[in-house]
Amino acid sequence: MKNTYSRRTFISESSLFLGSIAIAGLPVTRILESRQGTNKSKLVPTLTGDIANDKLGTTLMHEHILWFGGPRLEDPGYMPIPDDLQSESVDFAVSLLNDAARAGVDTVVDLTPFRPLELYKRIAERTSVKIVASTGFYRRAKIPKWMADMEDEKQMEELMLKELTEGIGGTKIKAGIIKVAGEGASLTDWEKKVFRAAARVQKATGCPIATHTGGPFEQFDLLVKTGADPKRIFLSHVDVGRKGKPGELITIAREGGYLEADTFGQEFYTPWNELISFLRSFCDAGLANKIFISIDSNWHWENGKKIFEGAGPPNFDSNAGRRTFAYMMTDAVPSLLKSGFSKTEIHTFLVDNPHTFFSD
């Protein structure tokens, strides 16, 4: 999730949209049919068991099954789902995932490192979509107090290591990726602790890291200098505010880092022509193999209503609720094809790159 630098802020209620679309006479789901990968097979933990990285299929690398933050930065950061809404939350999350499965999505990487695992388990058991859980720390203002109060860098490292190698919350369900985040353009002292701890855990385990940007160059440099493998890092939301120009992000990609864009259908963050220009720049530079595309879909409860991000002030996006996991296949992919991207390039973004990222 994102702001001008770090988090999408404004959200509101809307309804689910799902449709079937054909491009050049072929269903969108067939555009991304799996082909045999070339990477050495590696097992990736999911909520329902390990899966080989070359069996992940069409993968959304930055999503949220459930979300708990308030609708505005000034609101309390962590808002657990009320007890009387938990069953409905599970049912709704399952419906969104099953819609995505029918549209052609195989795997979702959940980048909420503070999740109620009991609800996630119930959700995962009712969908064919594989869910990769994360460990780590989101923005300090938006996480549970016990996480925000953690000051010891070694303790941070031990928490992440345990959730990756032993299991989350006393279970045997392991996280498959580390999530770290910056609050603004520059990292705070607390955030630097988180990033250094994550880098050491990445070096020790080989588990990849996703960042919530923030300042991408500072984040990438700190992770790499602390020992993280550049090829195991991806920086999120990097298309926002760039006017369609990749700038020095090209350097990060050439050094091995991955870059993720997810503002499809959100003109108030990145106008479509700028998003196309941004993605095309990497393809033209021979760096399509360093790009992820996702939706960063998220909703939460507000006054007893399901609220999707983007529909509230100042954006008032009446289509916010259409941006579910399925939106990638029903809207974003067809629009990319119409804008000149090839099926091969889209397959690279959604299938090949996630497989490579999770490989040895």
Phi, psi and omega in degrees: 000157191213161173238198172306321174245333194222334188201132169298132190255321192255132186220159176199175186277144174203182186246159182288140175233133175213131179217164176258135183229141175242138177243127180052036177083359181244136175301146180303323183301333182278343178297327186251025177303138185297141170238161186297129181279166180250354182276150174300134184292135177224141180280134178246126179292136170231174182294340181245019177122165182289150177221143177294142184299331180276006175247010181293330181071207178291120192235128172264115192273348181219093181220173179221115180292314174227154180224154190227002182278160177286167186284342180222155184301329183282350179278162177306143188286318187245117181236094180300153178294128179302146183305320184284356179247004184292315180297318178294325177298316178298313181300318182292317178299319178299318181297321179294319180292319180292325172299318179296320179299317179295331180279345177121008178274133181255324186220142176234130175264115183269115184258043172250098187278018176219078188243147175286099191299330180295324176287320179297321178298317179297321179294312185298329181288347185246017179217152176276348179290128176283137182242119176266121181273159180242155167244174179120206185220129173272194181301137187301327181284352188236017182240164178304150186302321183296331176280317181296330181278353181287119183249337185280121184297323179294322178296320176301314180299316182295322178298311181296317181297318180296317182290338178274324189254335182248312181149164182264131172057040178081004177260178175261008177280120185259147172287154180243000181202153178258134178244127174228161188210152172248144181282325184215204185292329180239146180286138172281170179299320179295317180295324177297324175299314180301314183294318179295318178298316180297319180297319179293321178294320178299316180296322183284326188250338187082358181293136182287164182238137169244134177250156173253109186267140009076191177268103188297324184289315178298317182296311181299314182297317181295317179299313183293317180296333180273357173119357181288147178282122180307325183287355181246022181236135166229141183255128187266156170062027189285351178281342186291129174076014185259359179057029178082003184250126182286332179054224184286354173300333175303322180296318178299316179297319180292335177277358175114345182288154178257153181232138185239133177239141186208025183263027178301126181081009180237079182299333182288341174266304180220109177305147187306315182297326178287322178296317179297315180299319180298309181294320181297326181300320180289319178298315181293335178272005181076024185240026175301334181284008177240016184242132167251146168236139182211187181248330187056044180291136177201148177214161176210173178271134174217117182054041177077010180241150175279121186244119175269148182292134172112342186272345180275186180294145004266003190270323178050050182279109182290346180259011185303320183290349176283341185278063175266183180301324181294337184304329178304318185272327184277334186232307187296311181298311176303322180292322177296318178298317178294335181271005172106357177285143182275162175299325179296317180296317180293320176300321178298313181299314193261339184241300186296314185295315174301320179300314181294318182301323181267009180270174177293000000 
